[in-house]
Amino acid sequence: MDIIINKEDIAKRLDVYLTEKLENENITRSYIKTLVDSEKILVNGKSVKSGYKLKANDNIHIEITEKVNEEIVPQDIPLNIIYEDEDIIIVNKEKGMVVHPANGNYSGTMVNSLMYTHKDSLSSINGVVRPGVVHRIDKDTSGILVIAKNDNAHKKLSEQFKVHSITRKYIALVKGIIKEDSITIDKPIGRSIKDRKKMAVTDKNSRNAVTHISVLKRFYSSGVTLIEAQLETGRTHQIRVHMAYLHHPLVGDEVYGKKDSNFKVKGQMLHAKVLGFIHPTTNKYVEFDSELPEYFKDILDKLENKEKAAK
């Protein structure tokens, strides 16, 4: 759905305008915000905030396939919580778990679990669909996330993400042998022109994206490389897109790479290992580290054994 803004709607907030415009479809303002945050609503091809003030001739593109159920059902789903205090929760999310409810995933998410254990102690800034959620990682990416337990913590953490002062280090297994020991990828990322469901390195309607890559181990006999990727920015699918751009897509990533029968994994081999930030209350730097999941370690063990056997 595309809407062109007329003069009489200039200066209206995007979320307010769309709530009124789509009133007959029973779409709420909080759901509009969810769509905006997940980049399902774009203005002139670019992602914006829900409070964006409309301008004449703005082109609003809306991608709605199915309305999200805003009644989040608490579910007794085990979560690996590695730290918690009065302000934050640090979760080591397992591979295959969706962070919050969205189209096609109304249950079994991290938020469903948090609603069961922390229903009355999560920040309200992101509404009923994403209570406490400050940032996200993909369904098939495992690793560390910070959850805000109150609005003050949420605001302070969000500001750090906004100015890119958060420490975020990921471990990934990529196809091919990377010759350089370290690489900085400074390439803008935006929606793919060929496939709107994917992101791509592009100069059109994009935002700057910087990823710092360090090689940890080269597995020559298997033709893959273990890397650490540190994010300077945090764009959607950033590591996956940047590595595919270098022709070293992540093992298991069938969206930005090709299916590989050599590794029996579903989804990209990517783990959010380190997360560091200024604590919202103590104002001191804190850093959290998580172990690689067992499936990841098992594959690395097999690669090591194959490497030794080849010598």
Secondary structure, DSSP 8 states (H G I E B T S, - for coil): -EEE--GGGTT-BHHHHHHHHTGGGT--HHHHHHHHHTTSEEETTB---TT-B--TT-EEEE--SS----S---------EEEE-SSEEEEEE-TT--SS-BTTB-SSSHHHHHHHHHTTSS--TTTTTSTTB-----TT-EEEEEEESSHHHHHHHHHHHHTT-SEEEEEEEEES---SSEEEEE--EEE-SS-TTSEEE-SSSEE--EEEEEEEEEETTTTEEEEEEEESS--TTHHHHHHHHTT--BTT-TTTS---TTS--SS--EEEEEEEEE-TTT--EEEEE----HHHHHHHHHHHHHHHHH-
